[in-house]
Amino acid sequence: MSETLPLHVVATGSDADALVRRCTAAGWKAHRGFALLEPAWDLAERRLVAHGTVADEHTASQAVLAAARGAGIVAVATGRVALALAADLRRVGPLGLMPGKPEPTDGLDLDLEQRALLNRLAAGSTIAAAADAEFVSLRTANRRIAAARQALGVKTTREAVMIYIKHARG
């Protein structure tokens, strides 16, 4: 799987619809639901993006299996199911990337999760709200932000956000 695999967990159907439209515009084929009956194991060449609501563990496991087989995922989930699904999908690849979009080359030594949190903080979110929006615990968000501060060589989260804004957006 050399191409970026779209893996997304969102809270609303409208967010999911927008992501599915972006994936199909990039050449992916939308597939409603996460049960993939394709005979071949490796689905990367098929460029399928499975989408739908994940409300229980069974559906979450189907989504993770589809991602492991090379399908993109756009899942609508909330609460503990969303947290668990996001954690499992991160084992397959980074969340939030879109096909055809290059990874950032701004010179900042930050991973995608750190960037997502700093981006939300730059937009005015609290750390708790950013953690919730990124489907991570507050503790995990605080650890990632602390690692970002260390990588950027600053002592405060405010300084990290300012550097992020200056380099990543500028």
C-alpha positions in Angstrom: 0.0 0.0 0.0 2.2 2.8 -1.2 -0.7 5.2 -1.7 -2.2 7.1 1.2 -5.0 5.1 2.8 -7.9 7.3 3.9 -8.7 6.4 7.4 -11.3 8.6 9.2 -13.5 8.4 12.3 -16.0 11.3 12.4 -18.9 12.2 14.6 -21.5 13.1 12.0 -22.9 11.7 8.8 -22.5 15.1 7.0 -18.7 15.0 7.9 -18.6 11.4 6.5 -20.4 12.4 3.3 -18.0 15.2 2.7 -15.0 12.9 3.2 -16.5 10.2 0.9 -17.1 12.8 -1.8 -13.4 13.9 -1.5 -12.2 10.3 -1.7 -14.4 9.5 -4.8 -13.1 12.7 -6.4 -9.6 11.3 -5.9 -10.5 8.1 -7.7 -11.7 5.9 -4.9 -14.9 3.8 -5.2 -17.4 4.2 -2.4 -18.7 1.1 -0.7 -21.5 1.4 1.9 -20.8 -0.8 4.9 -17.7 -2.5 6.2 -18.4 -6.1 5.3 -16.3 -6.7 2.1 -17.1 -9.9 0.3 -14.4 -9.5 -2.3 -12.6 -12.8 -2.8 -9.1 -11.3 -2.9 -7.5 -10.4 0.4 -5.5 -7.4 -0.8 -8.0 -4.7 -1.8 -5.5 -1.9 -2.2 -5.6 -2.0 -6.0 -9.4 -1.9 -5.9 -9.3 1.5 -4.2 -12.4 1.0 -2.2 -13.4 3.3 0.6 -15.9 1.6 3.0 -18.2 4.0 4.8 -21.0 3.9 7.3 -22.0 4.1 10.9 -20.1 2.1 13.5 -22.2 1.6 16.6 -20.9 -1.6 18.1 -17.7 -3.7 18.4 -18.7 -6.1 15.6 -19.0 -3.3 13.1 -15.8 -1.8 14.4 -14.0 -5.1 13.8 -15.3 -5.3 10.3 -14.0 -1.7 9.6 -10.6 -2.5 11.0 -10.4 -5.8 9.0 -11.4 -3.8 5.8 -8.6 -1.3 6.5 -6.1 -4.1 7.1 -7.1 -5.5 3.7 -6.3 -2.1 2.0 -9.7 -0.4 2.0 -10.1 3.2 3.0 -12.5 3.8 5.9 -14.8 6.6 6.7 -16.7 5.7 9.9 -19.3 7.6 11.8 -18.9 6.8 15.5 -19.1 8.4 18.9 -18.1 7.7 22.5 -16.1 4.6 23.5 -16.7 2.9 20.1 -15.1 5.9 18.3 -12.1 5.9 20.7 -11.5 2.2 20.3 -12.0 2.3 16.5 -9.6 5.2 16.1 -7.0 3.4 18.2 -7.3 0.2 16.2 -7.2 2.1 12.8 -4.1 3.9 13.9 -2.4 0.5 14.0 -3.2 0.2 10.2 -2.1 3.8 9.4 -2.4 7.4 10.3 -5.8 8.9 10.6 -7.0 11.9 8.7 -4.9 11.7 5.5 -6.6 12.2 2.2 -5.5 10.4 -1.0 -3.4 12.5 -3.2 -2.4 15.0 -0.5 1.3 14.9 0.3 2.5 14.8 3.8 3.6 18.1 5.3 7.1 19.3 4.4 7.3 22.4 6.6 10.4 21.2 8.4 8.6 20.7 11.7 9.4 17.4 13.4 5.8 16.6 14.3 3.8 13.5 13.6 0.3 13.8 12.2 -1.5 13.3 15.5 0.5 16.2 17.1 -0.2 18.3 14.1 -4.0 17.6 14.3 -4.0 18.6 18.0 -2.0 21.7 17.5 -4.2 22.7 14.5 -7.3 22.4 16.7 -5.6 24.4 19.5 -4.6 27.1 16.9 -8.3 27.2 15.9 -9.3 28.0 19.5 -10.1 24.6 20.9 -9.2 23.7 24.4 -7.0 20.6 24.9 -10.0 18.7 26.1 -12.1 19.7 23.1 -9.2 18.9 20.7 -8.8 15.5 22.3 -12.5 14.7 21.9 -12.5 15.9 18.3 -9.5 13.7 17.5 -10.9 10.7 19.3 -8.1 10.4 21.9 -8.2 10.6 25.7 -7.3 13.8 27.4 -4.2 12.1 28.8 -3.1 11.0 25.4 -3.6 14.5 24.0 -1.6 16.0 26.8 1.2 13.5 26.1 1.2 14.2 22.4 1.2 18.0 23.0 4.1 17.6 25.5 6.0 15.6 22.9 5.3 18.4 20.4 6.6 21.0 22.8 9.8 19.0 23.3 10.2 18.5 19.5 9.8 22.2 18.9 12.1 23.1 21.8 9.6 25.2 23.8 8.2 25.1 27.3 4.6 26.1 26.8 1.8 24.9 24.7 1.1 28.5 23.6 4.6 28.7 22.2 4.2 25.4 20.4 0.9 26.6 18.8 2.5 29.8 17.7 5.4 28.0 16.0 3.0 25.6 14.4 0.9 28.4 13.0 4.0 30.2 11.7 5.6 27.2 10.0 2.7 24.8 9.1 0.3 27.3 7.8 2.7 29.9 6.5 
